Amino acid sequence: MEKRDFKFDKRADKYDDHFEGKLSKVFYELIYDNIKLAPSVEVLDVGCGTGTILRTLSDRESISAHGIDVEPEMLKVAKNKCPDADIRLCSCEETPYTDDQFDILTACMAYHHFPDKEAFEKEALRILKPGGLLYIADPNFPFLFRKAMNMLAQRFNGEFLSSDEISDRFVKYGFSTVSVSKHKYGQLVILQKT
């Protein structure tokens, strides 16, 4: 199980309605505005938290919804919110899924928390179908602010990256960059398994 950098479990019941949940809406909207869904697609939300993205995507289309997170209390909320989804306590680095299982992976406000980004990049390549899409929504900080934030984040095993840095990391594992969108303090990098 991956190391957790913040104690989200202590805030699980209040997350959606408080500061963090409201702050996350910019990232959610980036995904909602750009994601392409079709009936029965297999979607895995990595770091699904309280299940907000899975609930919204499931309301839009009849998808096969899956979510993983390392925070048990967040997952309790997600399971209540998404009773038909397959929600599991699981690290992003080593999942129980089969090769080429998913059409879509999302990671919303999660990628900067992953302590072993390289392991996630390899796992995303393994579990995505050829041509599958990965949507990474993460903070978009100016260079100097990002460097300052990373000094703090490293204490918690986190790291904030620019959209170019995210793209470069995945391209070396067989992904191509489809597009980059930015809005306010959020960025969305869409990558395709080639």
Number of C-alpha atoms within 10 A of each C-alpha: 11 15 13 16 15 12 9 16 16 12 13 19 15 14 19 19 10 11 10 12 15 13 15 18 14 20 24 20 16 22 24 15 8 13 15 10 18 11 11 12 16 20 26 26 24 24 26 26 29 27 26 19 23 26 17 13 18 19 10 13 13 14 18 19 22 21 27 22 25 22 23 16 19 24 25 20 20 27 18 12 15 23 11 13 21 14 22 20 18 19 20 26 18 14 16 10 12 10 13 15 16 23 23 24 23 24 22 24 21 20 24 21 22 21 20 16 19 14 14 20 19 16 17 28 22 18 21 25 19 16 15 22 26 28 23 27 29 28 26 19 18 10 11 9 10 18 15 10 15 18 13 13 17 14 10 15 17 23 20 21 19 17 24 11 10 19 21 14 15 23 16 11 15 14 24 18 20 14 14 16 14 17 13 10 13 21 23 25 22 25 24 23 22 15
